[in-house]
Amino acid sequence: LRMRNVNLLDATGMKAIEDIWKKMVHHHKGLFLIAEIHSQPFIALEQSGFLKKLGEENVSGSLELALEAAKKWIAKP
């Protein structure tokens, strides 16, 4: 999920992100990464407890780092 244009995240936005994440995990058992996140949305996700569920290793400040993480995940047996 590329969040470069999201400067502010409210409860509705957090619920939408968590809903997408739940669907990905339930239906696809896939990797869910958040890229290019700004500080306020990061803090909002952290305070809501979602960041702990997702795992901080799945959040990146840059698209390039997120793509590298995705490549490593795909390469796993």
mmCIF file as gemmi writes it, N, C-alpha and C atoms, coordinates in Angstrom:
data_model
loop_
_atom_site.group_PDB
_atom_site.id
_atom_site.type_symbol
_atom_site.label_atom_id
_atom_site.label_alt_id
_atom_site.label_comp_id
_atom_site.label_asym_id
_atom_site.label_entity_id
_atom_site.label_seq_id
_atom_site.pdbx_PDB_ins_code
_atom_site.Cartn_x
_atom_site.Cartn_y
_atom_site.Cartn_z
_atom_site.occupancy
_atom_site.B_iso_or_equiv
_atom_site.pdbx_formal_charge
_atom_site.auth_seq_id
_atom_site.auth_asym_id
_atom_site.pdbx_PDB_model_num
ATOM 1 N N . LEU Axp A 1 ? 0.859 -1.164 0 1 0 ? 1 A 1
ATOM 2 C CA . LEU Axp A 1 ? 0 0 0 1 0 ? 1 A 1
ATOM 3 C C . LEU Axp A 1 ? 0.906 1.227 0 1 0 ? 1 A 1
ATOM 4 N N . ARG Axp A 2 ? 0.874 1.967 -1.057 1 0 ? 2 A 1
ATOM 5 C CA . ARG Axp A 2 ? 1.711 3.169 -1.179 1 0 ? 2 A 1
ATOM 6 C C . ARG Axp A 2 ? 0.954 4.358 -0.608 1 0 ? 2 A 1
ATOM 7 N N . MET Axp A 3 ? 1.553 5.002 0.403 1 0 ? 3 A 1
ATOM 8 C CA . MET Axp A 3 ? 0.851 6.066 1.128 1 0 ? 3 A 1
ATOM 9 C C . MET Axp A 3 ? 1.528 7.427 0.986 1 0 ? 3 A 1
ATOM 10 N N . ARG Axp A 4 ? 2.204 7.644 -0.108 1 0 ? 4 A 1
ATOM 11 C CA . ARG Axp A 4 ? 2.966 8.885 -0.266 1 0 ? 4 A 1
ATOM 12 C C . ARG Axp A 4 ? 2.099 10.137 -0.246 1 0 ? 4 A 1
ATOM 13 N N . ASN Axp A 5 ? 0.847 10.033 -0.636 1 0 ? 5 A 1
ATOM 14 C CA . ASN Axp A 5 ? -0.034 11.203 -0.663 1 0 ? 5 A 1
ATOM 15 C C . ASN Axp A 5 ? -0.949 11.295 0.555 1 0 ? 5 A 1
ATOM 16 N N . VAL Axp A 6 ? -0.716 10.428 1.534 1 0 ? 6 A 1
ATOM 17 C CA . VAL Axp A 6 ? -1.54 10.427 2.754 1 0 ? 6 A 1
ATOM 18 C C . VAL Axp A 6 ? -0.761 11.131 3.853 1 0 ? 6 A 1
ATOM 19 N N . ASN Axp A 7 ? -1.152 12.355 4.151 1 0 ? 7 A 1
ATOM 20 C CA . ASN Axp A 7 ? -0.47 13.126 5.191 1 0 ? 7 A 1
ATOM 21 C C . ASN Axp A 7 ? -1.159 13.014 6.537 1 0 ? 7 A 1
ATOM 22 N N . LEU Axp A 8 ? -2.443 12.64 6.522 1 0 ? 8 A 1
ATOM 23 C CA . LEU Axp A 8 ? -3.226 12.56 7.742 1 0 ? 8 A 1
ATOM 24 C C . LEU Axp A 8 ? -4.102 11.317 7.671 1 0 ? 8 A 1
ATOM 25 N N . LEU Axp A 9 ? -4.104 10.547 8.749 1 0 ? 9 A 1
ATOM 26 C CA . LEU Axp A 9 ? -4.891 9.325 8.796 1 0 ? 9 A 1
ATOM 27 C C . LEU Axp A 9 ? -5.832 9.392 9.99 1 0 ? 9 A 1
ATOM 28 N N . ASP Axp A 10 ? -7.14 9.281 9.719 1 0 ? 10 A 1
ATOM 29 C CA . ASP Axp A 10 ? -8.129 9.299 10.8 1 0 ? 10 A 1
ATOM 30 C C . ASP Axp A 10 ? -8.641 7.875 11.031 1 0 ? 10 A 1
ATOM 31 N N . ALA Axp A 11 ? -9.62 7.738 11.91 1 0 ? 11 A 1
ATOM 32 C CA . ALA Axp A 11 ? -10.146 6.42 12.267 1 0 ? 11 A 1
ATOM 33 C C . ALA Axp A 11 ? -10.755 5.7 11.065 1 0 ? 11 A 1
ATOM 34 N N . THR Axp A 12 ? -11.41 6.428 10.188 1 0 ? 12 A 1
ATOM 35 C CA . THR Axp A 12 ? -12.01 5.82 9.001 1 0 ? 12 A 1
ATOM 36 C C . THR Axp A 12 ? -10.932 5.255 8.081 1 0 ? 12 A 1
ATOM 37 N N . GLY Axp A 13 ? -9.865 6.02 7.89 1 0 ? 13 A 1
ATOM 38 C CA . GLY Axp A 13 ? -8.754 5.559 7.065 1 0 ? 13 A 1
ATOM 39 C C . GLY Axp A 13 ? -8.061 4.351 7.669 1 0 ? 13 A 1
ATOM 40 N N . MET Axp A 14 ? -7.885 4.359 8.987 1 0 ? 14 A 1
ATOM 41 C CA . MET Axp A 14 ? -7.257 3.221 9.66 1 0 ? 14 A 1
ATOM 42 C C . MET Axp A 14 ? -8.106 1.965 9.503 1 0 ? 14 A 1
ATOM 43 N N . LYS Axp A 15 ? -9.432 2.121 9.618 1 0 ? 15 A 1
ATOM 44 C CA . LYS Axp A 15 ? -10.321 0.97 9.457 1 0 ? 15 A 1
ATOM 45 C C . LYS Axp A 15 ? -10.232 0.425 8.04 1 0 ? 15 A 1
ATOM 46 N N . ALA Axp A 16 ? -10.169 1.305 7.059 1 0 ? 16 A 1
ATOM 47 C CA . ALA Axp A 16 ? -10.056 0.866 5.668 1 0 ? 16 A 1
ATOM 48 C C . ALA Axp A 16 ? -8.771 0.084 5.444 1 0 ? 16 A 1
ATOM 49 N N . ILE Axp A 17 ? -7.661 0.575 5.984 1 0 ? 17 A 1
ATOM 50 C CA . ILE Axp A 17 ? -6.383 -0.122 5.848 1 0 ? 17 A 1
ATOM 51 C C . ILE Axp A 17 ? -6.445 -1.482 6.528 1 0 ? 17 A 1
ATOM 52 N N . GLU Axp A 18 ? -7.001 -1.521 7.732 1 0 ? 18 A 1
ATOM 53 C CA . GLU Axp A 18 ? -7.091 -2.799 8.437 1 0 ? 18 A 1
ATOM 54 C C . GLU Axp A 18 ? -8.013 -3.777 7.706 1 0 ? 18 A 1
ATOM 55 N N . ASP Axp A 19 ? -9.088 -3.294 7.124 1 0 ? 19 A 1
ATOM 56 C CA . ASP Axp A 19 ? -9.983 -4.159 6.356 1 0 ? 19 A 1
ATOM 57 C C . ASP Axp A 19 ? -9.275 -4.763 5.141 1 0 ? 19 A 1
ATOM 58 N N . ILE Axp A 20 ? -8.505 -3.95 4.437 1 0 ? 20 A 1
ATOM 59 C CA . ILE Axp A 20 ? -7.731 -4.438 3.285 1 0 ? 20 A 1
ATOM 60 C C . ILE Axp A 20 ? -6.742 -5.494 3.75 1 0 ? 20 A 1
ATOM 61 N N . TRP Axp A 21 ? -6.036 -5.211 4.832 1 0 ? 21 A 1
ATOM 62 C CA . TRP Axp A 21 ? -5.05 -6.148 5.384 1 0 ? 21 A 1
ATOM 63 C C . TRP Axp A 21 ? -5.709 -7.481 5.756 1 0 ? 21 A 1
ATOM 64 N N . LYS Axp A 22 ? -6.858 -7.423 6.423 1 0 ? 22 A 1
ATOM 65 C CA . LYS Axp A 22 ? -7.566 -8.646 6.819 1 0 ? 22 A 1
ATOM 66 C C . LYS Axp A 22 ? -7.942 -9.483 5.599 1 0 ? 22 A 1
ATOM 67 N N . LYS Axp A 23 ? -8.431 -8.828 4.548 1 0 ? 23 A 1
ATOM 68 C CA . LYS Axp A 23 ? -8.795 -9.554 3.33 1 0 ? 23 A 1
ATOM 69 C C . LYS Axp A 23 ? -7.574 -10.201 2.685 1 0 ? 23 A 1
ATOM 70 N N . MET Axp A 24 ? -6.473 -9.472 2.646 1 0 ? 24 A 1
ATOM 71 C CA . MET Axp A 24 ? -5.246 -10.019 2.07 1 0 ? 24 A 1
ATOM 72 C C . MET Axp A 24 ? -4.785 -11.251 2.849 1 0 ? 24 A 1
ATOM 73 N N . VAL Axp A 25 ? -4.766 -11.15 4.15 1 0 ? 25 A 1
ATOM 74 C CA . VAL Axp A 25 ? -4.294 -12.251 4.984 1 0 ? 25 A 1
ATOM 75 C C . VAL Axp A 25 ? -5.247 -13.44 4.879 1 0 ? 25 A 1
ATOM 76 N N . HIS Axp A 26 ? -6.543 -13.179 4.932 1 0 ? 26 A 1
ATOM 77 C CA . HIS Axp A 26 ? -7.527 -14.259 4.928 1 0 ? 26 A 1
ATOM 78 C C . HIS Axp A 26 ? -7.626 -14.966 3.573 1 0 ? 26 A 1
ATOM 79 N N . HIS Axp A 27 ? -7.707 -14.205 2.502 1 0 ? 27 A 1
ATOM 80 C CA . HIS Axp A 27 ? -7.949 -14.791 1.188 1 0 ? 27 A 1
ATOM 81 C C . HIS Axp A 27 ? -6.684 -15.166 0.425 1 0 ? 27 A 1
ATOM 82 N N . HIS Axp A 28 ? -5.643 -14.398 0.601 1 0 ? 28 A 1
ATOM 83 C CA . HIS Axp A 28 ? -4.465 -14.597 -0.234 1 0 ? 28 A 1
ATOM 84 C C . HIS Axp A 28 ? -3.245 -15.095 0.526 1 0 ? 28 A 1
ATOM 85 N N . LYS Axp A 29 ? -3.269 -15 1.825 1 0 ? 29 A 1
ATOM 86 C CA . LYS Axp A 29 ? -2.131 -15.401 2.659 1 0 ? 29 A 1
ATOM 87 C C . LYS Axp A 29 ? -0.846 -14.736 2.176 1 0 ? 29 A 1
ATOM 88 N N . GLY Axp A 30 ? -0.991 -13.537 1.663 1 0 ? 30 A 1
ATOM 89 C CA . GLY Axp A 30 ? 0.13 -12.845 1.066 1 0 ? 30 A 1
ATOM 90 C C . GLY Axp A 30 ? 0.767 -11.814 1.96 1 0 ? 30 A 1
ATOM 91 N N . LEU Axp A 31 ? 1.731 -11.17 1.423 1 0 ? 31 A 1
ATOM 92 C CA . LEU Axp A 31 ? 2.478 -10.123 2.099 1 0 ? 31 A 1
ATOM 93 C C . LEU Axp A 31 ? 1.742 -8.799 1.951 1 0 ? 31 A 1
ATOM 94 N N . PHE Axp A 32 ? 1.692 -8.031 3.025 1 0 ? 32 A 1
ATOM 95 C CA . PHE Axp A 32 ? 1.072 -6.709 2.997 1 0 ? 32 A 1
ATOM 96 C C . PHE Axp A 32 ? 2.116 -5.713 3.473 1 0 ? 32 A 1
ATOM 97 N N . LEU Axp A 33 ? 2.528 -4.835 2.581 1 0 ? 33 A 1
ATOM 98 C CA . LEU Axp A 33 ? 3.536 -3.833 2.899 1 0 ? 33 A 1
ATOM 99 C C . LEU Axp A 33 ? 2.934 -2.444 2.79 1 0 ? 33 A 1
ATOM 100 N N . ILE Axp A 34 ? 3.399 -1.563 3.653 1 0 ? 34 A 1
ATOM 101 C CA . ILE Axp A 34 ? 3.035 -0.153 3.574 1 0 ? 34 A 1
ATOM 102 C C . ILE Axp A 34 ? 4.306 0.607 3.231 1 0 ? 34 A 1
ATOM 103 N N . ALA Axp A 35 ? 4.232 1.419 2.182 1 0 ? 35 A 1
ATOM 104 C CA . ALA Axp A 35 ? 5.406 2.15 1.712 1 0 ? 35 A 1
ATOM 105 C C . ALA Axp A 35 ? 5.145 3.647 1.7 1 0 ? 35 A 1
ATOM 106 N N . GLU Axp A 36 ? 6.22 4.4 1.844 1 0 ? 36 A 1
ATOM 107 C CA . GLU Axp A 36 ? 6.208 5.865 1.759 1 0 ? 36 A 1
ATOM 108 C C . GLU Axp A 36 ? 5.231 6.48 2.756 1 0 ? 36 A 1
ATOM 109 N N . ILE Axp A 37 ? 5.245 5.985 3.966 1 0 ? 37 A 1
ATOM 110 C CA . ILE Axp A 37 ? 4.333 6.478 4.991 1 0 ? 37 A 1
ATOM 111 C C . ILE Axp A 37 ? 4.922 7.701 5.675 1 0 ? 37 A 1
ATOM 112 N N . HIS Axp A 38 ? 4.088 8.687 5.914 1 0 ? 38 A 1
ATOM 113 C CA . HIS Axp A 38 ? 4.498 9.903 6.616 1 0 ? 38 A 1
ATOM 114 C C . HIS Axp A 38 ? 4.373 9.69 8.12 1 0 ? 38 A 1
ATOM 115 N N . SER Axp A 39 ? 4.908 10.614 8.889 1 0 ? 39 A 1
ATOM 116 C CA . SER Axp A 39 ? 4.975 10.431 10.341 1 0 ? 39 A 1
ATOM 117 C C . SER Axp A 39 ? 3.612 10.368 11.027 1 0 ? 39 A 1
ATOM 118 N N . GLN Axp A 40 ? 2.658 11.234 10.673 1 0 ? 40 A 1
ATOM 119 C CA . GLN Axp A 40 ? 1.362 11.203 11.352 1 0 ? 40 A 1
ATOM 120 C C . GLN Axp A 40 ? 0.625 9.891 11.099 1 0 ? 40 A 1
ATOM 121 N N . PRO Axp A 41 ? 0.536 9.41 9.855 1 0 ? 41 A 1
ATOM 122 C CA . PRO Axp A 41 ? -0.12 8.113 9.657 1 0 ? 41 A 1
ATOM 123 C C . PRO Axp A 41 ? 0.613 6.972 10.379 1 0 ? 41 A 1
ATOM 124 N N . PHE Axp A 42 ? 1.936 7.02 10.402 1 0 ? 42 A 1
ATOM 125 C CA . PHE Axp A 42 ? 2.707 5.994 11.109 1 0 ? 42 A 1
ATOM 126 C C . PHE Axp A 42 ? 2.348 6.001 12.598 1 0 ? 42 A 1
ATOM 127 N N . ILE Axp A 43 ? 2.324 7.184 13.193 1 0 ? 43 A 1
ATOM 128 C CA . ILE Axp A 43 ? 1.989 7.305 14.624 1 0 ? 43 A 1
ATOM 129 C C . ILE Axp A 43 ? 0.553 6.844 14.876 1 0 ? 43 A 1
ATOM 130 N N . ALA Axp A 44 ? -0.367 7.197 13.985 1 0 ? 44 A 1
ATOM 131 C CA . ALA Axp A 44 ? -1.763 6.781 14.138 1 0 ? 44 A 1
ATOM 132 C C . ALA Axp A 44 ? -1.883 5.259 14.091 1 0 ? 44 A 1
ATOM 133 N N . LEU Axp A 45 ? -1.178 4.623 13.162 1 0 ? 45 A 1
ATOM 134 C CA . LEU Axp A 45 ? -1.208 3.16 13.069 1 0 ? 45 A 1
ATOM 135 C C . LEU Axp A 45 ? -0.575 2.518 14.303 1 0 ? 45 A 1
ATOM 136 N N . GLU Axp A 46 ? 0.474 3.146 14.797 1 0 ? 46 A 1
ATOM 137 C CA . GLU Axp A 46 ? 1.145 2.633 15.996 1 0 ? 46 A 1
ATOM 138 C C . GLU Axp A 46 ? 0.233 2.744 17.215 1 0 ? 46 A 1
ATOM 139 N N . GLN Axp A 47 ? -0.387 3.899 17.409 1 0 ? 47 A 1
ATOM 140 C CA . GLN Axp A 47 ? -1.256 4.118 18.572 1 0 ? 47 A 1
ATOM 141 C C . GLN Axp A 47 ? -2.515 3.262 18.531 1 0 ? 47 A 1
ATOM 142 N N . SER Axp A 48 ? -2.969 2.909 17.344 1 0 ? 48 A 1
ATOM 143 C CA . SER Axp A 48 ? -4.171 2.08 17.218 1 0 ? 48 A 1
ATOM 144 C C . SER Axp A 48 ? -3.884 0.606 17.504 1 0 ? 48 A 1
ATOM 145 N N . GLY Axp A 49 ? -2.621 0.229 17.503 1 0 ? 49 A 1
ATOM 146 C CA . GLY Axp A 49 ? -2.254 -1.169 17.715 1 0 ? 49 A 1
ATOM 147 C C . GLY Axp A 49 ? -2.122 -1.956 16.423 1 0 ? 49 A 1
ATOM 148 N N . PHE Axp A 50 ? -2.5 -1.351 15.305 1 0 ? 50 A 1
ATOM 149 C CA . PHE Axp A 50 ? -2.428 -2.057 14.022 1 0 ? 50 A 1
ATOM 150 C C . PHE Axp A 50 ? -0.994 -2.344 13.613 1 0 ? 50 A 1
ATOM 151 N N . LEU Axp A 51 ? -0.091 -1.43 13.893 1 0 ? 51 A 1
ATOM 152 C CA . LEU Axp A 51 ? 1.304 -1.602 13.501 1 0 ? 51 A 1
ATOM 153 C C . LEU Axp A 51 ? 1.89 -2.857 14.133 1 0 ? 51 A 1
ATOM 154 N N . LYS Axp A 52 ? 1.491 -3.149 15.354 1 0 ? 52 A 1
ATOM 155 C CA . LYS Axp A 52 ? 1.976 -4.36 16.033 1 0 ? 52 A 1
ATOM 156 C C . LYS Axp A 52 ? 1.461 -5.613 15.317 1 0 ? 52 A 1
ATOM 157 N N . LYS Axp A 53 ? 0.194 -5.592 14.88 1 0 ? 53 A 1
ATOM 158 C CA . LYS Axp A 53 ? -0.374 -6.723 14.14 1 0 ? 53 A 1
ATOM 159 C C . LYS Axp A 53 ? 0.33 -6.915 12.805 1 0 ? 53 A 1
ATOM 160 N N . LEU Axp A 54 ? 0.55 -5.81 12.112 1 0 ? 54 A 1
ATOM 161 C CA . LEU Axp A 54 ? 1.171 -5.854 10.795 1 0 ? 54 A 1
ATOM 162 C C . LEU Axp A 54 ? 2.644 -6.228 10.885 1 0 ? 54 A 1
ATOM 163 N N . GLY Axp A 55 ? 3.326 -5.669 11.874 1 0 ? 55 A 1
ATOM 164 C CA . GLY Axp A 55 ? 4.77 -5.867 12.011 1 0 ? 55 A 1
ATOM 165 C C . GLY Axp A 55 ? 5.514 -4.688 11.416 1 0 ? 55 A 1
ATOM 166 N N . GLU Axp A 56 ? 6.317 -4.03 12.241 1 0 ? 56 A 1
ATOM 167 C CA . GLU Axp A 56 ? 7.035 -2.838 11.761 1 0 ? 56 A 1
ATOM 168 C C . GLU Axp A 56 ? 7.947 -3.136 10.578 1 0 ? 56 A 1
ATOM 169 N N . GLU Axp A 57 ? 8.381 -4.387 10.447 1 0 ? 57 A 1
ATOM 170 C CA . GLU Axp A 57 ? 9.251 -4.745 9.328 1 0 ? 57 A 1
ATOM 171 C C . GLU Axp A 57 ? 8.508 -4.668 7.99 1 0 ? 57 A 1
ATOM 172 N N . ASN Axp A 58 ? 7.186 -4.578 8.043 1 0 ? 58 A 1
ATOM 173 C CA . ASN Axp A 58 ? 6.369 -4.482 6.831 1 0 ? 58 A 1
ATOM 174 C C . ASN Axp A 58 ? 5.976 -3.048 6.498 1 0 ? 58 A 1
ATOM 175 N N . VAL Axp A 59 ? 6.618 -2.101 7.154 1 0 ? 59 A 1
ATOM 176 C CA . VAL Axp A 59 ? 6.377 -0.682 6.903 1 0 ? 59 A 1
ATOM 177 C C . VAL Axp A 59 ? 7.694 -0.047 6.497 1 0 ? 59 A 1
ATOM 178 N N . SER Axp A 60 ? 7.647 0.717 5.406 1 0 ? 60 A 1
ATOM 179 C CA . SER Axp A 60 ? 8.87 1.303 4.874 1 0 ? 60 A 1
ATOM 180 C C . SER Axp A 60 ? 8.656 2.768 4.515 1 0 ? 60 A 1
ATOM 181 N N . GLY Axp A 61 ? 9.686 3.546 4.7 1 0 ? 61 A 1
ATOM 182 C CA . GLY Axp A 61 ? 9.629 4.951 4.336 1 0 ? 61 A 1
ATOM 183 C C . GLY Axp A 61 ? 9.791 5.188 2.847 1 0 ? 61 A 1
ATOM 184 N N . SER Axp A 62 ? 10.252 4.171 2.123 1 0 ? 62 A 1
ATOM 185 C CA . SER Axp A 62 ? 10.454 4.361 0.688 1 0 ? 62 A 1
ATOM 186 C C . SER Axp A 62 ? 9.876 3.187 -0.105 1 0 ? 62 A 1
ATOM 187 N N . LEU Axp A 63 ? 9.482 3.466 -1.317 1 0 ? 63 A 1
ATOM 188 C CA . LEU Axp A 63 ? 8.959 2.433 -2.208 1 0 ? 63 A 1
ATOM 189 C C . LEU Axp A 63 ? 10.056 1.429 -2.555 1 0 ? 63 A 1
ATOM 190 N N . GLU Axp A 64 ? 11.271 1.909 -2.745 1 0 ? 64 A 1
ATOM 191 C CA . GLU Axp A 64 ? 12.374 1.032 -3.107 1 0 ? 64 A 1
ATOM 192 C C . GLU Axp A 64 ? 12.617 -0.032 -2.039 1 0 ? 64 A 1
ATOM 193 N N . LEU Axp A 65 ? 12.611 0.367 -0.766 1 0 ? 65 A 1
ATOM 194 C CA . LEU Axp A 65 ? 12.815 -0.598 0.311 1 0 ? 65 A 1
ATOM 195 C C . LEU Axp A 65 ? 11.658 -1.589 0.396 1 0 ? 65 A 1
ATOM 196 N N . ALA Axp A 66 ? 10.455 -1.123 0.16 1 0 ? 66 A 1
ATOM 197 C CA . ALA Axp A 66 ? 9.294 -2.021 0.166 1 0 ? 66 A 1
ATOM 198 C C . ALA Axp A 66 ? 9.39 -3.034 -0.969 1 0 ? 66 A 1
ATOM 199 N N . LEU Axp A 67 ? 9.819 -2.591 -2.135 1 0 ? 67 A 1
ATOM 200 C CA . LEU Axp A 67 ? 9.977 -3.509 -3.267 1 0 ? 67 A 1
ATOM 201 C C . LEU Axp A 67 ? 11.066 -4.543 -3.007 1 0 ? 67 A 1
ATOM 202 N N . GLU Axp A 68 ? 12.148 -4.13 -2.351 1 0 ? 68 A 1
ATOM 203 C CA . GLU Axp A 68 ? 13.205 -5.075 -1.982 1 0 ? 68 A 1
ATOM 204 C C . GLU Axp A 68 ? 12.665 -6.127 -1.019 1 0 ? 68 A 1
ATOM 205 N N . ALA Axp A 69 ? 11.871 -5.704 -0.039 1 0 ? 69 A 1
ATOM 206 C CA . ALA Axp A 69 ? 11.273 -6.637 0.919 1 0 ? 69 A 1
ATOM 207 C C . ALA Axp A 69 ? 10.342 -7.605 0.195 1 0 ? 69 A 1
ATOM 208 N N . ALA Axp A 70 ? 9.572 -7.107 -0.771 1 0 ? 70 A 1
ATOM 209 C CA . ALA Axp A 70 ? 8.66 -7.958 -1.524 1 0 ? 70 A 1
ATOM 210 C C . ALA Axp A 70 ? 9.432 -8.99 -2.349 1 0 ? 70 A 1
ATOM 211 N N . LYS Axp A 71 ? 10.519 -8.576 -2.954 1 0 ? 71 A 1
ATOM 212 C CA . LYS Axp A 71 ? 11.346 -9.514 -3.737 1 0 ? 71 A 1
ATOM 213 C C . LYS Axp A 71 ? 11.893 -10.613 -2.852 1 0 ? 71 A 1
ATOM 214 N N . LYS Axp A 72 ? 12.352 -10.255 -1.642 1 0 ? 72 A 1
ATOM 215 C CA . LYS Axp A 72 ? 12.874 -11.269 -0.71 1 0 ? 72 A 1
ATOM 216 C C . LYS Axp A 72 ? 11.764 -12.228 -0.304 1 0 ? 72 A 1
ATOM 217 N N . TRP Axp A 73 ? 10.559 -11.702 -0.075 1 0 ? 73 A 1
ATOM 218 C CA . TRP Axp A 73 ? 9.44 -12.552 0.336 1 0 ? 73 A 1
ATOM 219 C C . TRP Axp A 73 ? 9.061 -13.525 -0.775 1 0 ? 73 A 1
ATOM 220 N N . ILE Axp A 74 ? 9.049 -13.047 -2.013 1 0 ? 74 A 1
ATOM 221 C CA . ILE Axp A 74 ? 8.701 -13.883 -3.158 1 0 ? 74 A 1
ATOM 222 C C . ILE Axp A 74 ? 9.743 -14.985 -3.343 1 0 ? 74 A 1
ATOM 223 N N . ALA Axp A 75 ? 11.003 -14.687 -3.089 1 0 ? 75 A 1
ATOM 224 C CA . ALA Axp A 75 ? 12.079 -15.649 -3.287 1 0 ? 75 A 1
ATOM 225 C C . ALA Axp A 75 ? 12.119 -16.749 -2.229 1 0 ? 75 A 1
ATOM 226 N N . LYS Axp A 76 ? 11.398 -16.569 -1.114 1 0 ? 76 A 1
ATOM 227 C CA . LYS Axp A 76 ? 11.387 -17.594 -0.066 1 0 ? 76 A 1
ATOM 228 C C . LYS Axp A 76 ? 10.684 -18.853 -0.573 1 0 ? 76 A 1
ATOM 229 N N . PRO Axp A 77 ? 11.218 -20.009 -0.171 1 0 ? 77 A 1
ATOM 230 C CA . PRO Axp A 77 ? 10.574 -21.274 -0.589 1 0 ? 77 A 1
ATOM 231 C C . PRO Axp A 77 ? 9.225 -21.484 0.063 1 0 ? 77 A 1
